[in-house]
Amino acid sequence: MSKNTEIKFVGQPIFKQIIKLIDSINIQGLIKKHHSDYYYKAFKTRTHLITMLFGILSRCDSMTEICEGMRALGGKLNYLGLKKAPAKSTACDGLRNRSNSFLKIYISVL
């Protein structure tokens, strides 16, 4: 009798399902309306939103915990649509400088 080494993943992670809900609402229209990607090359609004949701759902207390937690996932960020985890300084700058009007309106839509 041999051991079955094939791993079958059933369904999708909950976080991916939340991201699908985000994409089903016209997020690009809201980004263009509020010009929230205007000064940002690498840390786009969608990445910012995913980073903040990750921190909330992971119960992280600081930006360091969020970025290190995402970095620990490594290649598993593909299912979120991210190539790599954001750097702590980039995420902090985005949180500090980006207008929160986009996130307020987006959360009211959800």
C-alpha positions as CSV (number, residue, x, y, z in Angstrom):
1,M,0.0,0.0,0.0
2,S,1.6,3.3,-1.1
3,K,1.1,6.6,0.4
4,N,-0.8,9.2,-1.6
5,T,1.5,12.1,-2.0
6,E,-0.7,14.2,-4.2
7,I,-2.1,17.3,-2.5
8,K,-5.4,18.5,-3.7
9,F,-6.5,22.0,-2.7
10,V,-10.2,22.4,-2.6
11,G,-11.7,25.8,-3.0
12,Q,-9.9,29.1,-2.6
13,P,-8.5,30.9,0.5
14,I,-10.9,33.3,2.1
15,F,-8.6,36.2,1.4
16,K,-8.7,35.5,-2.3
17,Q,-12.5,35.5,-2.2
18,I,-12.4,38.9,-0.6
19,I,-10.0,40.1,-3.3
20,K,-12.4,38.9,-5.9
21,L,-15.2,41.0,-4.3
22,I,-12.8,44.0,-4.5
23,D,-12.2,43.3,-8.2
24,S,-16.0,42.9,-8.9
25,I,-16.6,46.4,-7.7
26,N,-15.2,48.9,-10.2
27,I,-12.0,49.6,-8.3
28,Q,-10.2,51.1,-11.4
29,G,-13.0,53.7,-11.8
30,L,-12.7,54.7,-8.2
31,I,-8.9,55.0,-8.5
32,K,-9.2,57.2,-11.6
33,K,-11.9,59.3,-10.0
34,H,-9.9,60.1,-6.9
35,H,-6.4,60.1,-8.6
36,S,-5.1,57.9,-5.9
37,D,-2.3,56.4,-8.1
38,Y,-1.1,59.8,-9.3
39,Y,2.3,60.1,-7.5
40,Y,3.0,56.4,-6.9
41,K,5.0,54.1,-9.2
42,A,5.4,50.9,-7.2
43,F,2.8,51.1,-4.4
44,K,-0.5,51.3,-6.3
45,T,-3.8,51.8,-4.5
46,R,-4.9,48.1,-5.1
47,T,-1.6,46.9,-3.4
48,H,-2.2,49.4,-0.6
49,L,-5.7,48.1,-0.1
50,I,-4.6,44.4,-0.1
51,T,-1.8,45.2,2.4
52,M,-4.2,46.9,4.8
53,L,-6.8,44.1,4.5
54,F,-4.0,41.6,5.1
55,G,-3.0,43.5,8.3
56,I,-6.6,43.6,9.5
57,L,-7.3,39.9,8.8
58,S,-4.0,38.8,10.3
59,R,-4.5,40.9,13.4
60,C,-1.2,42.7,12.9
61,D,-0.4,45.7,15.2
62,S,2.3,47.5,13.2
63,M,3.4,48.0,9.6
64,T,6.5,46.0,10.4
65,E,4.3,42.9,11.2
66,I,2.2,43.4,8.1
67,C,5.2,43.6,5.8
68,E,7.1,40.8,7.4
69,G,4.0,38.6,7.4
70,M,3.5,39.2,3.7
71,R,7.2,38.6,3.0
72,A,7.0,35.3,4.9
73,L,4.3,34.2,2.5
74,G,6.8,34.5,-0.4
75,G,5.4,33.0,-3.6
76,K,2.0,32.5,-2.1
77,L,1.2,36.2,-2.8
78,N,0.5,35.2,-6.4
79,Y,-3.1,34.3,-5.6
80,L,-3.6,37.9,-4.3
81,G,-2.2,39.3,-7.6
82,L,1.0,40.7,-6.0
83,K,4.5,39.9,-7.3
84,K,6.2,40.6,-4.0
85,A,5.5,42.0,-0.6
86,P,5.8,45.8,-0.3
87,A,8.8,47.2,1.6
88,K,8.1,48.6,5.0
89,S,9.2,52.1,4.0
90,T,7.2,52.1,0.9
91,A,4.0,51.0,2.7
92,C,4.5,53.5,5.5
93,D,5.0,56.3,2.9
94,G,1.9,55.3,1.1
95,L,-0.1,55.1,4.3
96,R,1.2,58.5,5.4
97,N,0.9,60.4,2.1
98,R,-2.0,58.9,0.2
99,S,-5.4,60.6,0.7
100,N,-7.8,58.4,2.6
101,S,-10.8,59.6,0.6
102,F,-10.5,56.6,-1.7
103,L,-10.5,54.1,1.1
104,K,-13.5,55.8,2.8
105,I,-15.6,55.7,-0.3
106,Y,-14.5,52.2,-1.2
107,I,-15.4,50.9,2.3
108,S,-18.8,52.5,2.0
109,V,-19.4,50.7,-1.3
110,L,-18.6,47.4,0.3
